[in-house]
Structures are given as structure tokens and as C-alpha cells.
Amino acid sequence: MGFLRSCAGDPTPVVAYGAEQRVRLPALRAGWLTQTFVHWPFRPDAVQALLPGGLVVDEYEGAAWVGLTPFVMADVRPPGVPASLPGLPTFAETNLRTYVRHRDGRDGLWFLSIEVAFPPMVAARAIGAPYNPGTLRVSQDGDTVSYSGSRWLGDASYRLVVRPGDPIDPTERDVWLTSRWRAYTRRLGMLWETPVEHEPWPLADAGVDVLEETLIAAAGLGEAPLGEPLVHFSEGVRYVRLGPSRPCVPQRVSQPS
């Protein structure tokens, strides 16, 4: 599946439904399970103020979008751990993210914060990932899924209860909000890129019973969103491969002959 958008009269690719690259030598393997996507539209200028140089906010329908995405990290395997051996313990993680483009035009994620219930993951701060250790829970009760979390340092927290609905065929907007194949971070004065590969997200509609959060304000976005949140649920993807982080190198743009 591919979607096109017109920009100054020229069709340009928006976001790929499937992985844009193979990650042949992963730095980490995992499954991302029981994931909910909650997205709010914001003024692009307000989100741009939170980004480092070299990245510009990506817009859809004239808005920047900020997503709260709680999920379960399962079967986590660092390099050298074969499938025949147990992976790391299963743990909960919650990302607060927005969507960006590098100056070379490639789209990706920028994490405003990452909450995690497995403290060793905080070591990823070495590549600029904004991990915060905390107490996180994910549970299912009948037809509802509940997520909660609170940071060990500071008072940022959230509580979310959703009711997953029927599977959907993703629209252009659904794909734009959920499918990204690289994450950008900043360290040592440079932008870094982490490539991601996994199967396409199986998406369903979802209704919200409870939504309380202070993560957005803690990330420095103090204004109200432009509209009500959009919500999707996914049982998850089981074959996630994260590549080694590498400094961003400007892409050569071929000139028409």
C-alpha cells in the first residue's frame, strides 16, 4: 500500500505502509504488543519549538500530531541472544512522540519522552533517547484495556482505559499516524537515526473510557490541542528489528539529466 500527497504540484510519498528498509543486523529484537495510539492535533509552530535543528515538524491536514502510545515490550533480545534462549523480562513502555522530517526529506519519529518499567533501558539515553524509569501497568479486563504509569522522578503520569473495536482497513491518515520506519535522536551535537523494521500494524478502532495525562505538559507543550484525540488499538507486531543508531548523513539528491 502506498499513498501520495501533492506538494507544490508534485506528488511525493507520504508514509510507507510497510518497512522502508531491511534491518539485517539488529541491535535489538522485540515484540510490541497490546498497543494503543492516542493522537492529538497541535499547532505546528508549538511542536516545532520542541525540535532540534535539522528536523522540521511533519504535518497532516495542516496540523502537527502528538501521539501517546502505551504498549508491552515482549521477547526482547539484545544482539547475540538466540531464539532458543529466553529474552529479557516482558515490561511496559509508553512513548510520547511526534512526527518529523529530516532536512533530506525522510520522515521519522521524534520522542518527546519515553516512560519505561525496566530501568536498564535507561541506558539508551546514551544515544539521546529520553527514557524515564517509572511504575507502569498494562491490564485487560473483559473488553477493556487499561494502561497507567507514573515517573519515579517528577510528577508526570497517565491513565488510559480503552475499548478496542473492530479491525479496520487503514486509511491514509491511519497509516500516517502509526507507520514510521526510523527514529531520530540527538547526542554529541549531532542527529542520529535508528532504523526500524516490522510487519505492518494490524489496526482496530477504539473507544476511550478514561484518559488522564500530564506527560504532554511535562514535555513542554503547554497549549491545548486543536481537537479531540484520534484513537487506534493494535494487538501488536511480534517481529520488530531495531538497527544500530548511526549519525545522520545528508542523502545525495540526484539531479534530472
Secondary structure, DSSP 4 states (H G I P E B T S, - for coil): ---EEEETTEEEE---SS-SS--SS-SEEEEEEEEEEEEEEE-HHHHHTTSPTTEEE--BTTBEEEEEEEEEEEEEE-TT--TTS--BPPEEEEEEEEEEEETTS-EEEEEEEEEES-GGGGGGGGGT--EEEEEEEEEEETTEEEEEEEESSSS-EEEEEEEEEEE----HHHHHHH---EEEEEETTEEEEEEEE-PPP--EEEEEEEEEE-HHHHTT--SPPSSPPEEEEEEEEEEEEEPPPEE--PPP-PPP-
